[in-house]
């Protein structure tokens, strides 16, 4: 049996614990978790749109009787070649209204090469849209519909304030099903996935599927914090969104100019590994190692050299992925202080940023080689069996006429040019820039499981 004294003590302890519990506060983050996301969705749903596009593709039809080439009746005649026919290719995507006058943000790849764009609003009304501007490097596009009444627009939040673990909600048009809501958390920030030079993705486990592209990623305040953009095929719970803060900058430029003007420095850099840090006698791995400097570029004029380690740009610490974004955001003609480590000693240099021509490396490669290329990261290159870095993926190759690029195919990956290892379109462009018309460029390609050498003539 329990004595009266022991019972009294137990009661006192219980009361003290209950009193202590009254003063224990619930974490603020827990208090912010809603019982339902329905109110957030209701408030924001009218600003979300479905986008359908149509692209007219011209293609030659096959010959009518291809099975009897030796039979006289079916031998070639001037009219036996297949005639060019038109095919309509349709695709679906999402977007959200950012201005009551009918301006809509979506992904560049949703409306790229589209001949017809139809936007469907929350009330099922349909409008034809025009592209006001696209930026393929960040995969952001601004389109416009003409309306006779103000439209509800989405509130734009601050993606810099997102934390890993925060709740987020994705809304879009996956597989053409119409408005679909999924929820999850921020899995990671500042992800680089090799889609472009300014990768800075929010990773989330909120379900994102084909058709979600261009749709908004909301926080629990109902503010847009990202643009749903990419997935990894066959993966589960891995989706990527462009931070809305980047979209804000791009949107204004697309609205006023129709294109994005970026600053240019003129260097090629790489990540500093522990081995490189030891060889260069660096005290830390912070910063990026300069591997090449374009002749007569802003970097060249500022006396930046190979083997310099850039640790700061305009007061900001830099990494392999942040430096291109910092430079691109700098207006042409503006000066910036760059801090480098040279031979173990800190050096400050002043550079005057110049304007980066739209698609400069890609445009040079297209002009000189007749190829369109896209940088793939070492992580993506691994999927193609390339174990020692990235490359320049061929996305389009001239096939006919005097500008034919012989035996280079779409999906080939250029990994070497004139004996130099190539990790990006920028590095390929640096080599081509120093070549004269008519010279031969010896390239090493990765095609499927094979490696091939191809000699390409540089054009005028």
C-alpha positions as CSV (number, residue, x, y, z in Angstrom):
1,X,0.0,0.0,0.0
2,X,1.1,3.6,-0.6
3,X,1.4,5.7,2.5
4,X,-0.4,9.0,2.8
5,X,2.9,10.9,2.9
6,X,4.1,9.3,-0.4
7,X,0.7,9.9,-2.0
8,X,0.8,13.5,-1.0
9,X,4.3,13.9,-2.5
10,X,3.2,12.2,-5.8
11,X,0.3,14.6,-6.1
12,X,2.6,17.6,-5.5
13,X,5.0,16.4,-8.2
14,X,2.2,15.8,-10.7
15,X,0.8,19.3,-10.1
16,X,4.3,20.8,-10.5
17,X,4.7,19.0,-13.8
18,X,1.3,20.2,-15.0
19,X,2.1,23.7,-14.0
20,X,5.5,23.5,-15.8
21,X,3.7,22.3,-18.9
22,X,1.6,25.4,-19.1
23,X,4.8,27.4,-19.6
24,X,6.3,25.2,-22.2
25,X,5.6,26.9,-25.5
26,X,4.8,25.1,-28.8
27,X,7.5,25.7,-31.4
28,X,6.5,28.5,-33.7
29,X,7.2,26.3,-36.8
30,X,4.7,23.7,-35.5
31,X,2.1,26.4,-34.9
32,X,2.4,27.4,-38.5
33,X,1.6,24.0,-39.9
34,X,-2.0,24.2,-41.2
35,X,-4.6,21.5,-40.8
36,X,-5.4,21.9,-44.5
37,X,-4.0,23.7,-47.5
38,X,-7.5,24.2,-48.9
39,X,-7.8,27.9,-48.0
40,X,-4.4,28.6,-49.6
41,X,-5.4,26.9,-52.8
42,X,-8.8,28.7,-52.9
43,X,-7.1,32.1,-52.7
44,X,-4.5,31.4,-55.3
45,X,-6.3,29.1,-57.8
46,X,-7.7,31.9,-59.9
47,X,-4.2,33.1,-60.8
48,X,-3.1,29.7,-62.1
49,X,-3.5,28.9,-65.8
50,X,-3.2,25.9,-68.1
51,X,-1.2,26.3,-71.2
52,X,-1.5,24.3,-74.4
53,X,0.8,24.8,-77.4
54,X,0.8,23.7,-81.0
55,X,3.9,23.5,-83.2
56,X,3.7,22.9,-86.9
57,X,6.5,20.5,-88.0
58,X,7.3,20.0,-91.6
59,X,8.5,16.5,-92.6
60,X,9.0,14.5,-95.8
61,X,6.6,11.6,-96.1
62,X,8.2,8.3,-97.2
63,X,8.0,7.1,-100.8
64,X,4.7,5.4,-101.6
65,X,6.1,2.0,-102.6
66,X,9.4,1.5,-100.8
67,X,9.4,-2.3,-100.9
68,X,10.0,-3.0,-104.7
69,X,13.0,-0.7,-105.7
70,X,14.1,-2.9,-108.6
71,X,10.7,-3.3,-110.2
72,X,10.5,-0.9,-113.3
73,X,7.1,0.4,-112.4
74,X,8.3,1.6,-109.0
75,X,11.7,3.0,-110.0
76,X,12.5,6.6,-109.1
77,X,10.9,9.4,-111.1
78,X,11.0,13.2,-110.5
79,X,7.8,12.9,-108.5
80,X,8.6,9.7,-106.6
81,X,10.2,11.5,-103.6
82,X,7.9,12.0,-100.7
83,X,6.3,15.4,-100.5
84,X,6.8,17.6,-97.5
85,X,3.8,17.4,-95.1
86,X,2.8,19.3,-92.1
87,X,2.3,17.7,-88.7
88,X,0.9,19.4,-85.6
89,X,2.7,18.6,-82.4
90,X,0.9,19.5,-79.2
91,X,2.2,20.0,-75.6
92,X,0.9,21.0,-72.3
93,X,2.2,23.2,-69.4
94,X,1.2,25.5,-66.6
95,X,1.7,29.2,-65.7
96,X,0.5,31.9,-63.3
97,X,-0.7,35.4,-63.7
98,X,1.7,38.1,-62.4
99,X,-0.1,41.2,-63.6
100,X,-3.8,42.0,-63.8
101,X,-3.4,43.1,-67.4
102,X,-2.7,39.5,-68.4
103,X,1.0,38.9,-68.1
104,X,1.8,35.3,-67.3
105,X,5.0,33.6,-66.2
106,X,5.8,30.1,-67.4
107,X,8.8,28.0,-68.5
108,X,10.7,28.9,-71.7
109,X,10.6,25.3,-72.8
110,X,6.8,25.2,-72.5
111,X,6.4,27.9,-75.3
112,X,9.6,27.4,-77.3
113,X,9.0,27.0,-81.0
114,X,5.2,27.2,-80.5
115,X,3.1,28.5,-83.4
116,X,0.0,28.7,-81.3
117,X,-0.4,29.2,-77.5
118,X,-3.8,28.8,-75.8
119,X,-4.3,29.8,-72.2
120,X,-7.2,28.4,-70.1
121,X,-8.2,30.4,-67.0
122,X,-9.9,29.2,-63.9
123,X,-13.4,29.8,-65.4
124,X,-12.6,27.6,-68.4
125,X,-12.4,30.7,-70.7
126,X,-9.7,30.5,-73.4
127,X,-7.4,33.1,-74.8
128,X,-4.6,33.2,-77.4
129,X,-1.3,34.3,-76.0
130,X,1.8,35.9,-77.4
131,X,5.3,35.5,-76.2
132,X,6.7,38.8,-74.8
133,X,10.1,37.3,-74.2
134,X,12.0,34.1,-73.4
135,X,15.2,33.4,-71.6
136,X,16.4,29.9,-72.3
137,X,19.4,30.1,-69.9
138,X,17.1,30.3,-66.9
139,X,14.1,28.6,-68.6
140,X,11.8,31.5,-67.9
141,X,9.2,33.0,-70.3
142,X,6.7,35.9,-70.1
143,X,3.6,35.6,-72.2
144,X,0.6,37.9,-72.5
145,X,-3.1,37.5,-73.1
146,X,-5.4,40.4,-74.1
147,X,-8.3,40.7,-71.7
148,X,-11.1,43.3,-71.2
149,X,-11.1,43.1,-67.4
150,X,-8.5,42.9,-64.6
151,X,-7.4,39.4,-63.7
152,X,-6.5,38.1,-60.3
153,X,-2.7,37.8,-60.0
154,X,-0.5,35.7,-57.7
155,X,1.4,37.2,-54.8
156,X,5.2,36.8,-55.2
157,X,7.1,35.9,-52.1
158,X,10.8,35.9,-51.1
159,X,12.5,32.6,-52.1
160,X,15.6,33.7,-50.1
161,X,13.6,33.2,-46.9
162,X,12.8,29.6,-47.7
163,X,14.4,27.0,-45.4
164,X,15.0,23.4,-45.9
165,X,12.1,21.6,-44.3
166,X,9.5,24.3,-45.0
167,X,6.1,23.3,-46.4
168,X,5.5,24.0,-50.1
169,X,2.5,23.4,-52.4
170,X,2.8,22.8,-56.2
171,X,-0.2,23.5,-58.4
172,X,-0.4,22.8,-62.2
173,X,-1.7,20.9,-65.1
174,X,0.1,17.5,-65.0
175,X,-0.7,15.2,-68.0
176,X,-3.5,17.6,-69.0
177,X,-5.6,16.7,-66.0
178,X,-6.3,20.3,-65.0
179,X,-5.6,22.1,-61.7
180,X,-3.9,19.5,-59.5
181,X,-2.5,20.2,-56.0
182,X,0.4,18.4,-54.4
183,X,2.3,19.3,-51.2
184,X,5.7,18.5,-49.7
185,X,8.7,20.2,-48.2
186,X,11.8,22.0,-49.4
187,X,14.3,19.2,-49.7
188,X,17.3,21.3,-50.6
189,X,18.3,24.7,-52.0
190,X,20.7,26.0,-54.6
191,X,20.7,22.7,-56.5
192,X,22.8,22.5,-59.7
193,X,21.4,20.0,-62.2
194,X,23.3,20.9,-65.3
195,X,20.3,22.5,-67.1
196,X,22.1,25.8,-67.7
197,X,24.8,28.2,-66.5
198,X,22.6,29.8,-63.8
199,X,21.2,26.8,-62.1
200,X,20.0,27.6,-58.6
201,X,17.0,25.3,-58.1
202,X,14.8,24.6,-55.1
203,X,14.5,20.9,-54.6
204,X,11.1,19.6,-53.3
205,X,9.4,16.3,-52.7
206,X,6.0,17.8,-53.7
207,X,4.9,15.7,-56.7
208,X,5.9,17.4,-60.0
209,X,5.0,15.7,-63.3
210,X,5.0,16.5,-67.1
211,X,2.6,19.4,-67.5
212,X,3.5,21.0,-64.2
213,X,6.2,22.9,-65.9
214,X,5.7,26.7,-65.5
215,X,3.3,26.3,-62.6
216,X,3.8,27.9,-59.2
217,X,5.3,26.6,-56.0
218,X,3.6,28.2,-53.0
219,X,4.6,28.6,-49.4
220,X,2.0,28.3,-46.7
221,X,1.3,32.0,-46.9
222,X,0.0,31.5,-50.4
223,X,2.9,33.3,-52.0
224,X,4.8,32.0,-55.0
225,X,8.3,31.1,-54.1
226,X,9.2,29.1,-57.2
227,X,8.4,28.0,-60.7
228,X,8.1,24.2,-61.1
229,X,10.5,23.3,-63.9
230,X,12.2,19.9,-63.9
231,X,12.1,16.4,-62.7
232,X,14.6,13.5,-62.7
233,X,13.1,10.6,-64.8
234,X,12.4,7.5,-62.8
235,X,13.1,9.3,-59.5
236,X,10.4,9.7,-56.8
237,X,10.0,12.7,-54.6
238,X,12.6,14.8,-56.5
239,X,11.4,17.9,-58.3
240,X,13.0,21.2,-59.0
241,X,11.7,24.8,-59.1
242,X,13.3,28.1,-60.1
243,X,13.5,30.5,-57.2
244,X,11.0,33.3,-57.7
245,X,13.5,36.0,-56.8
246,X,15.4,35.1,-60.0
247,X,12.2,35.2,-61.9
248,X,11.4,38.7,-60.6
249,X,14.6,40.0,-62.2
250,X,14.1,38.2,-65.5
251,X,10.4,39.1,-65.7
252,X,11.1,42.9,-65.7
253,X,13.7,42.6,-68.4
254,X,11.5,40.4,-70.6
255,X,8.6,42.8,-70.1
256,X,10.5,45.9,-71.1
257,X,13.1,44.6,-73.6
258,X,11.9,41.1,-74.6
259,X,15.3,39.7,-73.7
260,X,17.8,39.5,-70.8
261,X,21.0,41.6,-70.9
262,X,23.8,40.0,-68.9
263,X,27.2,41.0,-67.7
264,X,30.3,39.2,-69.0
265,X,33.7,38.6,-67.4
266,X,35.4,36.3,-69.8
267,X,36.9,33.5,-67.6
268,X,36.6,29.7,-67.4
269,X,36.7,28.4,-63.8
270,X,36.6,25.1,-62.0
271,X,35.9,23.9,-58.5
272,X,38.8,23.6,-56.0
273,X,39.3,20.1,-54.9
274,X,41.3,19.2,-51.7
275,X,44.1,18.0,-54.0
276,X,44.2,21.3,-55.9
277,X,44.1,23.3,-52.6
278,X,47.1,21.3,-51.4
279,X,49.0,21.8,-54.6
280,X,48.3,25.6,-54.7
281,X,49.1,25.9,-51.0
282,X,45.6,27.3,-50.2
283,X,44.3,27.4,-46.7
284,X,40.7,26.7,-47.7
285,X,38.7,25.4,-50.7
286,X,36.6,28.5,-50.9
287,X,36.5,30.2,-54.3
288,X,37.1,29.1,-57.9
289,X,40.2,28.4,-59.9
290,X,40.7,30.3,-63.1
291,X,41.6,27.8,-65.9
292,X,41.4,30.2,-68.9
293,X,41.0,33.9,-69.7
294,X,39.4,35.1,-73.0
295,X,41.7,37.4,-74.9
296,X,40.6,41.1,-74.7
297,X,37.8,40.2,-72.3
298,X,37.1,42.3,-69.2
299,X,39.0,39.7,-67.1
300,X,42.0,40.0,-69.4
301,X,42.0,43.8,-69.2
302,X,41.8,43.6,-65.4
303,X,44.9,41.4,-65.4
304,X,43.2,38.2,-64.1
305,X,45.5,35.3,-64.9
306,X,45.3,31.5,-65.1
307,X,45.8,29.8,-61.7
308,X,44.3,32.9,-59.9
309,X,41.7,31.8,-57.3
310,X,38.7,34.1,-57.3
311,X,37.3,34.3,-53.7
312,X,35.1,37.4,-53.9
313,X,33.2,39.3,-56.6
314,X,31.7,42.7,-55.7
315,X,31.8,41.9,-52.0
316,X,30.2,38.4,-52.4
317,X,31.9,35.1,-51.8
318,X,31.9,33.0,-54.9
319,X,31.6,29.3,-55.8
320,X,31.7,27.5,-59.1
321,X,28.0,28.0,-59.5
322,X,27.5,31.4,-58.0
323,X,30.1,33.4,-60.0
324,X,28.2,33.2,-63.3
325,X,25.0,34.5,-61.7
326,X,26.8,37.3,-59.9
327,X,28.6,38.4,-63.1
328,X,25.4,38.1,-65.2
329,X,23.5,40.3,-62.8
330,X,26.0,43.1,-63.1
331,X,25.1,45.8,-65.7
332,X,27.4,46.5,-68.6
333,X,29.9,49.2,-67.9
334,X,29.8,48.9,-64.1
335,X,33.0,48.3,-62.2
336,X,33.5,45.5,-59.6
337,X,36.3,44.7,-57.2
338,X,37.5,41.1,-57.5
339,X,39.6,39.5,-54.8
340,X,41.9,36.7,-55.9
341,X,44.6,34.6,-54.3
342,X,47.7,34.6,-56.5
343,X,50.8,32.6,-55.5
344,X,49.4,32.4,-52.0
345,X,48.9,36.2,-51.6
346,X,45.6,38.2,-51.7
347,X,45.3,40.6,-54.7
348,X,42.5,43.1,-55.4
349,X,41.6,43.8,-59.0
350,X,39.0,46.2,-60.6
351,X,37.1,44.9,-63.6
352,X,34.7,46.8,-65.9
353,X,31.9,44.4,-66.9
354,X,30.9,44.3,-70.5
355,X,27.6,43.1,-72.1
356,X,27.3,39.4,-72.8
357,X,25.8,38.9,-76.2
358,X,22.7,36.8,-76.0
359,X,23.7,33.2,-76.2
360,X,27.3,34.2,-77.0
361,X,29.1,30.8,-76.7
362,X,26.2,28.9,-78.2
363,X,25.9,31.5,-81.0
364,X,29.6,31.3,-81.9
365,X,29.5,27.5,-82.0
366,X,26.4,27.6,-84.2
367,X,28.0,30.1,-86.5
368,X,31.4,28.4,-86.8
369,X,30.5,24.7,-86.7
370,X,26.8,24.6,-87.6
371,X,26.0,22.9,-84.2
372,X,23.8,23.9,-81.3
373,X,25.1,22.7,-78.0
374,X,24.2,22.7,-74.4
375,X,26.5,22.2,-71.4
376,X,26.0,19.1,-69.3
377,X,27.4,18.8,-65.8
378,X,29.7,16.0,-64.6
379,X,26.7,14.6,-62.7
380,X,24.6,14.4,-65.8
381,X,27.6,13.2,-67.9
382,X,27.8,10.2,-65.6
383,X,24.5,9.0,-67.0
384,X,26.1,8.9,-70.4
385,X,29.1,6.9,-69.2
386,X,31.5,9.9,-69.0
387,X,33.4,9.5,-65.8
388,X,35.9,12.4,-65.9
389,X,33.8,15.6,-66.2
390,X,31.1,17.3,-68.2
391,X,30.7,18.1,-71.9
392,X,28.9,19.9,-74.7
393,X,25.8,18.0,-75.8
394,X,24.8,18.5,-79.4
395,X,21.1,19.4,-79.5
396,X,20.9,20.3,-83.2
397,X,23.2,19.7,-86.2
398,X,23.0,21.0,-89.8
399,X,22.1,18.2,-92.1
400,X,21.8,19.6,-95.7
401,X,23.5,22.0,-98.1
402,X,27.0,23.6,-97.9
403,X,26.8,24.1,-94.2
404,X,26.5,20.4,-93.5
405,X,28.4,19.2,-90.4
406,X,29.5,15.8,-91.5
407,X,28.6,12.9,-89.2
408,X,27.9,14.8,-86.1
409,X,24.5,13.8,-84.7
410,X,22.1,15.1,-82.1
411,X,22.9,13.6,-78.7
412,X,26.6,13.3,-79.5
413,X,28.7,14.8,-76.6
414,X,31.8,16.7,-77.5
415,X,34.4,16.0,-74.8
416,X,37.6,17.1,-76.5
417,X,38.6,19.7,-79.0
418,X,42.1,19.9,-80.5
419,X,43.4,17.8,-77.7
420,X,41.8,19.9,-74.9
421,X,39.3,18.3,-72.5
422,X,35.9,20.1,-73.0
423,X,33.5,20.5,-70.0
424,X,31.1,23.1,-71.4
425,X,30.0,25.1,-74.4
426,X,31.9,28.0,-73.0
427,X,35.2,26.0,-73.1
428,X,34.4,24.9,-76.6
429,X,33.7,28.4,-77.7
430,X,37.1,29.6,-76.3
431,X,39.0,27.2,-78.5
432,X,36.9,28.1,-81.6
433,X,37.3,31.8,-81.0
434,X,41.0,31.5,-81.6
435,X,40.7,29.6,-84.9
436,X,40.6,31.0,-88.5
437,X,38.1,30.2,-91.2
438,X,38.9,27.0,-93.0
439,X,40.9,25.5,-90.2
440,X,40.1,22.0,-88.9
441,X,38.9,21.3,-85.4
442,X,39.6,17.8,-84.2
443,X,36.8,16.7,-81.8
444,X,36.4,13.6,-79.7
445,X,32.7,12.6,-79.4
446,X,30.9,10.3,-77.1
447,X,28.1,8.6,-79.0
448,X,26.1,5.9,-77.1
449,X,28.8,3.6,-75.8
450,X,31.4,4.5,-78.4
451,X,34.0,7.3,-78.7
452,X,34.6,8.8,-82.2
453,X,37.0,11.4,-83.6
454,X,35.5,13.9,-86.1
455,X,37.3,16.7,-88.0
456,X,35.1,19.8,-88.4
457,X,35.9,22.7,-90.7
458,X,35.6,26.1,-89.1
459,X,33.4,28.4,-91.2
460,X,33.7,32.0,-92.1
